[in-house]
Amino acid sequence: MLGESDEIGNPLNSDELGEKGESTFKTICADARLICNSATRDRAGWDFLVEFPLGREQPVTLDKRENPISCLFQQKTMWDHNDRIKFRLSSLERLAKDSRPSFVYVLKVSKESLQPTSAYLIHMHGDVLAKILKKLRLEEAADRLAVNHAEIYLSASEAGIVLTPDGAALKTAIQAAIGSNMAAYEAAKRNELRSLGYEPFAREMKVTFTVKDKDALTNILLGQTKAAVDDMRTFETRFGIKLETGDLTGVHAIRFQPFPFDSCEVVVRRDKFSEPATFKGHIYMPPKVQGADFAARIVTDMFEVNFRGTQFSLNTTEVTLDLPVLTPSVWRKYFLLADALSAGAAVMEIRPGNRAVRSMKHVMNGKVEIDRQELEIGLETSPRLTTLIGRVGASEEPSLSRAQLVLQEEYIASAHAIVSGKSVTPLCFSVAEDAAHQLGQEMRGLHVNYVSFEKDFLVWAADVVFERSAESPNKFTAKELTFREIAIIKPETYAKYLDELRDEAKAEIVMSRELDNEATN
């Protein structure tokens, strides 16, 4: 197989030289104890399948050893004064795109002695693979899809590494190119086939849509409404060659996802003396549209603010009893926001983060109707719960629903009082009269309770000394209550936690709340 047309006066014609090269290649493989299988029809892009023999070099049993190296070869032979090799593009495409290791072995032969003088190994990866893929893309761009008629040239000395024409050199070069892990090699080859030639922002989309006015365009550019698509075209650039892909069809509407113009803090106050609700957010601004009013969109986790000229609107996240699930600190901000919005003259301040833009203030004259009882519970309960979690020393606050926060108000207040060393309503219990005489005047007890979160329990325990009532001998009332510990545990470990705590405290009686069904689901 020659890389160039026959020359008059050559001692061998191209077929004879090609046959000599293939015969020599088989001998070289045999010398290295490599198994060389010829292709019966050279239409798959390769002439030889070269395999390493199975060996016992791997420190594993026979049933666990990996298959040996297996690779594909095209073999080219040329006179030693030449260097440029011509390939049919379709043939090289098949060789290069195979995920297995693939090579071109170039043998240079002396005209005088007809003996090999040097060899070159061209590995189908990296720059060589990129050149082949780029040539294929050029043919596609020119609408020349019959690549079996296209040609591509490689330089043996530039594309390959020089070898002595013997088996030892070939075997060493193959091992160096492939490494010890065939699976890793093939994964890297597949990645090259997917990624070579791409630069950032390689994909491009051109969309045509019609809007009725500038406000509608602003809403689309800010990602607030969808745009009805008139025409859409998609493109991909690889190796600097842009081609239309046509891979997005049947799309009738799109929504833009704009990049933030800036980060910000949004501070909302009921009045200048009240605690503010502070939220982190992002500012989005559309590209400037001539003649359009000023427009901005500020988005936080709890609400969205929109400016259109002098108009202002606020849309809050829907909050139900069960959703969203938030930390107590975030619930505190939610209730502060609700309190401010119910006042009728709350002030919102937007503080841009990284850009030299002044803060914006806006007085919200609208008044929102709020359940005052729930609001007061939320404002009192959320900071108490944050304090309790802080006493645990947790790195992150667990989350809970609005219903869990409000409906567990009494438990949270009791735990906060116990942990803070404040007085609580005395605990008491009664026993049957026939059992009362078996008990002493005092009993060592343990009080345990919990607050359920979405996935966790906040549990607390206190040591209690119960004293028999003088008026009612079968009634015992706590005369001492001392905080013992507070922890965050998983609901399924609650029973075990109680048993361990009882043994540790050597308690004669444990007063604890039974598990709610909802708390363990």
C-alpha positions in Angstrom: 0.0 0.0 0.0 1.6 3.2 -1.2 1.0 6.7 -0.1 1.8 8.1 -3.5 1.5 7.2 -7.2 4.1 4.9 -8.8 7.4 6.4 -10.0 9.1 5.2 -13.2 12.2 3.3 -12.4 11.1 2.1 -8.9 12.3 -1.5 -8.3 8.8 -2.4 -7.1 5.4 -1.2 -8.2 2.9 0.0 -5.6 1.1 -3.3 -5.2 4.4 -5.1 -4.8 5.7 -2.5 -2.3 2.4 -2.7 -0.3 2.6 -6.5 -0.2 6.2 -6.4 1.0 5.1 -3.9 3.8 2.2 -6.1 5.0 4.4 -9.2 5.0 7.1 -7.3 6.9 4.5 -6.0 9.5 3.3 -9.6 10.1 6.9 -10.7 10.7 7.5 -7.7 13.1 4.4 -8.7 15.1 5.5 -12.4 15.2 9.0 -11.3 16.5 7.2 -9.5 19.4 4.9 -12.5 20.0 1.9 -10.3 19.0 -1.1 -12.0 17.4 -1.7 -10.4 14.0 -5.0 -11.0 12.3 -5.5 -9.8 8.8 -8.8 -8.2 7.6 -10.3 -10.3 4.9 -11.9 -7.1 3.4 -10.3 -3.7 3.9 -13.6 -1.8 4.2 -13.6 -1.3 8.0 -10.7 1.1 7.9 -8.1 -1.4 9.3 -5.8 -3.9 7.8 -4.8 -5.8 10.9 -6.2 -6.6 14.4 -3.2 -6.9 16.7 -3.6 -8.6 20.0 -1.3 -9.1 23.0 -1.2 -12.7 24.3 -2.8 -13.7 27.5 -0.3 -13.8 30.3 0.0 -14.4 34.1 1.6 -11.1 34.8 -1.6 -9.8 36.4 -1.6 -10.6 40.2 -5.1 -12.1 40.0 -6.7 -15.5 39.4 -7.6 -16.6 35.9 -11.3 -15.8 36.3 -10.6 -12.2 37.3 -7.8 -11.2 34.9 -8.6 -8.6 32.2 -8.5 -9.1 28.5 -5.1 -8.2 27.0 -4.5 -5.2 24.8 -6.2 -5.4 21.4 -5.8 -2.7 18.7 -6.4 -1.9 15.1 -3.8 -1.1 12.4 -3.6 0.3 9.0 -0.3 -0.4 7.4 1.3 1.9 4.9 4.6 1.4 3.0 6.6 4.1 1.2 10.1 4.7 -0.2 12.3 6.2 2.5 12.7 9.6 0.7 8.9 10.2 1.0 7.0 11.4 4.1 3.5 12.4 2.9 0.8 9.7 3.1 -2.6 9.9 1.2 -5.7 8.2 2.8 -9.2 7.8 1.7 -11.2 9.8 4.3 -13.9 7.2 4.7 -11.2 4.6 5.6 -9.5 6.8 8.1 -12.8 7.8 9.6 -13.6 4.3 10.5 -10.2 3.7 12.0 -10.1 6.9 14.0 -13.7 6.7 15.4 -13.3 3.2 16.8 -13.1 3.4 20.6 -10.4 0.7 20.6 -6.8 1.8 20.3 -6.1 2.4 16.6 -2.8 3.2 14.7 -1.3 3.6 11.3 2.1 1.8 11.0 4.3 3.4 8.3 7.2 1.4 7.0 9.9 3.2 5.0 11.9 1.1 2.6 15.2 1.7 0.8 15.1 1.6 -3.0 18.6 0.2 -3.1 18.4 -2.6 -0.6 14.6 -3.0 -0.5 15.0 -3.3 3.3 13.1 -1.3 5.9 15.1 1.8 7.1 12.6 3.2 9.7 9.1 3.0 10.9 6.5 5.5 12.2 3.6 4.8 14.6 0.7 7.3 14.1 -1.7 7.1 17.0 -5.4 8.0 16.3 -5.8 10.4 19.1 -5.1 14.0 20.1 -4.1 16.3 17.2 -4.3 13.5 14.6 -7.8 12.6 15.6 -8.8 16.3 15.6 -7.5 16.7 12.1 -9.6 13.8 10.8 -12.7 15.0 12.6 -12.2 18.6 11.3 -11.8 17.3 7.7 -15.1 15.4 8.1 -16.8 18.5 9.3 -15.4 20.5 6.4 -16.9 18.0 4.0 -20.2 18.2 5.8 -20.2 22.0 5.5 -19.4 21.8 1.8 -22.3 19.2 1.4 -19.7 16.6 0.1 -21.2 13.7 2.0 -19.6 10.9 -0.1 -16.4 10.9 1.9 -15.2 7.7 0.2 -14.2 10.1 -2.6 -12.5 12.5 -0.3 -8.8 12.4 0.6 -6.7 13.4 3.6 -2.9 13.6 4.0 -0.8 12.9 7.0 3.0 13.4 7.4 4.6 10.4 8.9 7.3 12.4 10.8 4.9 15.0 12.1 2.0 12.9 13.0 3.8 9.8 14.2 6.7 8.8 16.4 9.8 7.2 14.8 10.6 3.6 15.6 13.2 1.1 14.6 11.4 -1.4 12.3 11.4 -4.3 14.8 8.9 -6.1 17.1 10.4 -4.9 20.4 10.1 -1.3 19.4 6.5 -1.7 18.2 5.4 -3.6 21.3 6.9 -0.9 23.6 5.3 1.9 21.7 1.8 0.3 21.8 2.1 -0.2 25.6 3.2 3.4 26.1 0.3 4.7 24.1 -2.4 2.7 25.7 -1.3 2.3 29.3 -2.2 -0.5 31.6 -6.0 -0.1 31.6 -7.9 -0.8 28.4 -11.3 0.3 29.9 -9.8 3.7 30.9 -8.2 4.1 27.5 -11.5 3.5 25.7 -13.3 5.9 28.0 -10.8 8.6 27.3 -11.0 7.9 23.5 -14.8 8.3 23.6 -14.4 11.5 25.5 -12.1 12.8 22.9 -14.5 11.9 20.1 -17.2 13.9 21.9 -15.2 16.9 23.0 -12.4 17.7 20.5 -12.8 20.9 18.6 -15.3 22.5 20.9 -14.8 25.9 22.6 -17.0 27.6 25.2 -20.5 28.6 23.9 -20.2 26.3 20.9 -24.0 26.1 20.6 -26.1 28.9 19.3 -29.8 29.5 18.9 -31.5 32.1 16.8 -35.1 32.8 17.6 -37.6 35.1 16.0 -40.7 36.1 17.9 -43.3 38.9 17.7 -44.4 41.1 20.6 -47.3 43.5 20.8 -45.4 46.3 22.6 -42.3 47.2 24.6 -43.7 46.1 27.9 -44.4 42.7 26.5 -40.8 42.5 25.3 -39.5 43.6 28.7 -41.5 40.8 30.4 -40.1 38.2 28.0 -36.5 39.4 28.4 -36.9 39.3 32.2 -38.1 35.7 32.0 -41.6 36.5 33.4 -43.6 35.4 30.3 -43.0 33.0 27.5 -42.4 34.1 23.9 -44.4 32.6 21.1 -41.9 31.3 18.6 -42.2 32.3 14.9 -38.9 30.7 13.8 -36.1 28.9 15.6 -32.7 27.7 14.3 -29.9 26.0 16.2 -26.2 26.0 15.4 -23.1 24.2 16.6 -19.5 25.4 16.1 -16.7 22.8 16.1 -13.2 23.3 14.9 -14.3 26.9 14.0 -16.9 25.5 11.6 -20.5 26.5 12.2 -23.3 24.0 11.1 -27.0 24.2 11.6 -28.1 21.3 13.8 -31.9 21.4 13.5 -32.2 19.4 16.7 -34.9 21.6 18.3 -38.1 21.1 16.3 -41.7 21.6 17.2 -40.9 24.3 19.8 -43.8 26.8 19.9 -42.8 28.9 23.0 -39.7 29.6 25.0 -38.9 31.3 28.3 -35.7 33.3 28.7 -33.5 32.6 31.8 -31.7 35.9 32.3 -28.4 36.3 34.1 -28.5 38.5 37.3 -27.4 42.1 36.8 -26.3 42.1 40.5 -26.8 40.5 43.9 -28.7 42.5 46.5 -30.2 42.6 50.0 -33.9 43.4 50.4 -34.8 44.9 53.8 -38.4 45.3 54.8 -39.4 47.2 57.9 -42.8 47.8 59.5 -41.5 51.1 60.8 -38.1 52.6 61.5 -38.1 51.2 65.1 -39.0 47.6 64.3 -36.8 44.6 63.6 -36.3 44.3 59.8 -36.8 41.3 57.6 -33.7 40.9 55.5 -33.5 38.7 52.4 -30.7 37.9 49.9 -31.7 38.2 46.3 -30.7 39.0 42.7 -31.5 42.0 40.5 -32.4 41.3 36.9 -32.6 44.0 34.3 -33.5 43.7 30.6 -31.3 44.9 27.7 -32.1 48.6 27.1 -35.1 49.0 24.8 -35.3 52.4 23.3 -38.3 54.4 24.5 -39.2 51.8 27.2 -39.7 52.6 30.8 -37.2 51.7 33.5 -37.7 48.0 34.4 -36.2 45.7 37.0 -37.0 42.4 38.7 -35.7 41.6 42.1 -36.1 37.9 43.1 -35.7 36.4 46.6 -36.7 33.0 48.0 -39.8 34.5 49.6 -41.0 37.1 47.1 -40.5 38.9 43.8 -40.5 42.7 43.3 -41.1 44.3 39.9 -40.5 47.9 38.8 -42.0 49.3 35.7 -41.4 53.0 35.4 -43.0 54.4 38.6 -45.1 51.3 39.1 -44.3 48.8 41.8 -45.6 45.3 42.4 -44.8 42.6 45.0 -45.6 38.9 44.6 -44.9 36.5 47.5 -44.2 32.8 47.4 -47.3 30.8 48.1 -47.2 29.5 51.7 -49.5 26.7 52.8 -49.6 24.8 56.1 -47.3 22.1 54.7 -45.2 24.0 52.1 -42.6 25.4 51.9 -40.4 23.7 54.5 -38.0 26.3 56.0 -35.6 26.7 58.8 -36.8 28.6 61.9 -34.5 31.6 61.0 -36.2 31.9 57.6 -39.6 31.5 59.2 -38.7 34.4 61.4 -38.0 36.6 58.4 -41.3 35.4 56.8 -43.4 36.5 59.8 -41.5 39.8 60.1 -42.3 40.4 56.4 -46.0 39.5 57.0 -46.1 41.8 60.0 -44.6 44.7 57.9 -47.0 44.1 55.0 -50.0 44.2 57.4 -49.0 47.6 58.7 -50.0 49.5 55.6 -46.9 51.7 55.3 -43.9 49.3 55.3 -40.7 50.5 53.8 -38.7 48.3 51.4 -35.0 49.0 50.8 -33.1 47.3 48.0 -29.3 47.4 48.5 -27.3 46.4 45.4 -24.3 44.2 46.1 -21.3 44.6 43.8 -22.1 47.5 41.6 -21.8 51.2 42.3 -25.6 51.8 42.4 -27.4 53.6 45.2 -29.9 51.8 47.4 -33.6 52.2 46.4 -36.4 52.7 48.9 -40.1 52.3 48.4 -43.0 52.8 50.7 -45.6 50.1 50.3 -48.9 51.7 50.9 -51.0 48.6 50.4 -52.2 46.7 53.4 -52.3 42.9 53.6 -54.8 41.1 55.8 -53.0 38.7 58.2 -54.2 36.2 60.8 -52.9 38.2 63.8 -53.0 35.2 66.2 -50.9 33.0 64.0 -48.6 36.0 63.3 -47.9 36.6 66.9 -47.3 32.9 67.5 -44.8 32.8 64.6 -42.9 35.9 65.7 -42.5 34.5 69.2 -41.9 30.8 68.4 -39.4 31.0 65.5 -36.6 32.8 67.5 -37.2 30.5 70.5 -36.7 27.5 68.2 -33.5 29.0 66.7 -32.2 29.5 70.3 -32.9 25.9 71.1 -31.1 24.6 68.0 -28.2 26.9 68.9 -28.0 25.2 72.4 -27.6 21.8 70.6 -24.6 23.2 68.7 -25.9 22.1 65.3 -24.0 23.4 62.3 -27.2 23.7 60.3 -30.8 24.3 61.3 -33.3 21.6 60.4 -36.4 22.6 58.5 -40.1 22.4 59.3 -43.4 23.4 57.9 -45.5 26.4 59.0 -48.0 24.0 60.6 -45.2 22.3 62.6 -44.0 25.6 63.8 -47.4 27.0 64.8 -49.0 23.9 66.2 -46.0 23.0 68.4 -46.0 26.4 70.1 -46.6 25.1 73.6 -43.8 22.5 73.4 -41.4 25.0 72.0 -42.2 27.6 74.8 -41.9 24.9 77.5 -38.5 23.7 76.1 -37.2 27.3 75.9 -38.2 28.0 79.5 -36.6 24.8 80.8 -33.3 25.4 78.8 -33.2 29.0 80.0 -33.7 28.1 83.6 -37.1 29.8 83.9 -40.1 28.5 85.9 -42.6 26.3 84.2 -46.0 25.0 85.2 -45.2 22.2 87.7 -45.4 18.7 86.4 -47.7 16.3 88.3 -49.2 12.8 88.0 -51.5 10.6 90.1 -51.5 6.9 90.8 -54.2 4.5 92.0 -54.9 4.7 95.7 -54.0 1.0 96.3 -50.5 1.6 94.6 -49.8 5.0 96.4 -48.8 3.3 99.7 -46.0 1.4 97.9 -44.3 4.7 96.9 -42.2 6.9 99.1 -42.6 10.6 99.8 -40.3 11.6 96.9 -39.4 10.0 93.5 -36.6 10.7 91.1 -38.1 11.2 87.6 -37.2 12.3 84.1 -39.2 14.6 81.8 -38.6 14.2 78.1 -40.3 15.9 75.2 -39.7 16.8 71.5 -40.4 19.1 68.6 -40.8 17.4 65.2 -39.1 18.8 62.1 -39.4 17.6 58.6 -36.8 14.9 59.1 -35.6 15.3 62.7 -36.6 15.5 66.3 -35.4 18.2 68.7 -35.6 16.4 72.1 -34.9 17.8 75.5 -34.8 16.2 79.0 -34.9 17.5 82.6 -34.3 15.7 85.9 -37.3 16.0 88.2 -37.9 15.4 91.9 -41.5 14.6 92.6 -43.1 15.1 96.0 -46.2 13.5 97.4 -49.0 16.0 98.0 -50.1 16.4 101.6 -53.7 17.0 100.6 -53.9 14.1 98.1 -51.6 11.1 99.0 -52.0 9.6 95.5 -50.8 12.8 93.7 -47.2 13.7 93.1 -46.0 17.2 92.1 -42.6 18.3 90.8 -40.7 20.3 93.5 -37.4 20.5 91.5 -36.8 20.5 87.7 -33.3 20.7 86.4 -32.4 20.9 82.7 -30.3 17.8 81.7 -29.7 17.9 77.9 -31.0 18.8 74.4 -30.2 17.0 71.2 -31.3 16.5 67.6 -32.1 12.9 66.7 -33.9 10.9 64.0 -37.5 10.0 64.9 -36.8 6.2 64.5 -34.2 6.4 67.3 -36.6 8.1 69.8 -37.5 4.9 71.8 -33.9 3.8 72.1 -32.9 7.4 73.2 -35.5 7.2 76.0 -34.3 3.9 77.2 -30.7 5.0 77.3 -31.6 8.3 79.1 -33.7 6.5 81.7 -30.8 4.1 82.5 -28.3 7.0 82.7 -30.5 9.1 85.0 -31.6 6.1 87.1 -35.1 7.5 87.0 -37.9 5.8 88.8 -40.5 7.4 86.5 -40.3 8.9 83.0 -42.8 11.4 81.8 -42.6 11.6 78.0 -44.8 12.4 75.1 -45.8 9.4 72.9 -44.8 9.6 69.2 -47.3 11.3 66.9 -48.0 9.2 63.8 -47.2 12.2 61.6 -43.9 12.7 63.3 -42.6 9.3 62.3 -43.9 9.3 58.7 
